[in-house]
């Protein structure tokens, strides 16, 4: 898919690997409109004043507490973002939806509850519902009168969603489908009014349904005793000859997989923004603690070991922001070209979501793992106090682990990244074969790193990021050549290719974001962002080099030759990571919070 908006093309998914870094313009948080900024401020204030003060109480699941909190969020208009205006919503941009996901993520229990409702619980009806279904469910979803939930997983089918055993058999009268089976790990189960449930019609046709909470024969089980997210509801759903009206079929019978996978794509890039907000909150708390805590008569935040942690965490958060809002920008640019009055508007809108499956999975994997990194490092800053429940990082440590399992495990998402790139190449949607041939020729001679230029502070990083893409293309080409269609069975290879593609996307996004803002604001005003970008590209170069060398031993018939090609493609980048890290740390510690965004 290639579209044009504002006299430029909206890049199709995966094409970033084949373009020189810096040739595109991406959407960044610095591009937020005034209305988006105000929404961000409102949502952040709600989190800080309404949610965080009661987060320990929420962990005990007090009757009605979360529902009341969700009601107050609805009164602020937070549930209206993605719902069409004719059904009581605002139908705002993806960017606005992402901002809410980020700013309401300071507490994981509320974030999961909110996300399950406005995202995977409601969007299937927005995208696939009939007019009657939309009229019945969406106004009450927008107002907060009703809450939604999403039921895909089962005791025997997690990653293998299509292996579901819940059945829906049409009754003799042809009026209802009779449900039997069990769903597991269902967020919002205790307080949802309706559920998006996937079942197999006649045991074969995978189909989505809307199931009301008061359906006879439908019950929820006991709350799961979870490691974290204790303030959210997670229960199994049990169907025992439960009759669901035929008008509650969502989409087409047998087409449930389309709904499941597209909604998971939405969930993945929303989770990316949510984890970004979570990382900012955890870092802010840890900075406050480390500024007050003294050892050897010195605040521990002044020690280099902790300052290095702060620099690396802030750099990762800057990266998280950069990739998430880049994706949202592409989607909004693409949607802006559609005719909303056209009969095929929704089909084309769904095609946009499906188009960016690679980037959605990159966002999910990178951001969930970066949040895990941030929480782990923040706990270390607390020392022994981080291990006790009196401090917020203990709860955060328990809460964040599941993000690498939600919305498809990170292993599944990594395979999606690599396999989708290869599938698009086979359909000539990505020029992998031509790119690999060009890179192979380029690798015959050493690539020369340009000299540093004070007027272009990211010149070397831009060049190296482009060469990281070359190395990644080379490895995709060699892997495809060796295994052909059987590459799907080489999961270890696919995971490595995915991590290389992810490192390229992260570096590419950071370089372009910072470059754009340097051009707009000047290098001196963006010194901290330049330092973070240099730091990130240095780390990415190390990662890609290591992965490529390791992979060459598996996919190349002549590993030594491939190593030499890699060496030629990727000139050494001599970045003083300690000095760049100190620039980042000094700024963040001075303000006591993540401060690399400029909006």
Secondary structure, DSSP 8 states (H G I E B T S, - for coil): --EEETTEEE--TTGGGGS-TTSS----GGG--HHHHHHHHHHHHHIIIIIGGGHHHHTTT-TTHHHHHHHHHHHTTTT-TTS-GGGT-----HHHHHHHHHHT-SSHHHHHHHHIIIIIITHHHHHH--HHHHHHHHHHHHHTSS-EEEE--BTTBSS-GGG---EEEE-TTSSEEEEEEEEEEEETTTT-SEEEEEEEETTTEEEEEEEETT-TTEEEEEE---SS-TTS-EEEEEEEEEEEEGGGEES-TT-HHHHHHHHHHHHHHHHHHHHHHHHHHHHHHHHHHHHH-EETTEEGGGSHHHHHHHHHHHHHHHHHHHHHHHHHHHHHHHHTTS-TTSTTHHHHHHHHHHHTHHHHHHHHHHHHHHHHHHHHHHHHHHGGGGGSTTSHHHHHHHHHGGGGTTTS-HHHHHHHHHHHHHHHHHTTSS-HHHHHHHHHHHTTS--------TTSTTHHHHHHHHHHHHHHHHHHHHHHHHHGGGGGG-HHHHHHHHHHHHHHHHHHHHHHHHHHHHHHH-TGGGHHHHHHHHHHHHHHHHHHHHHHHHHHHHH-SSHHHHHHHHHHHS------HHHHHHHHHHHHHHHTS------
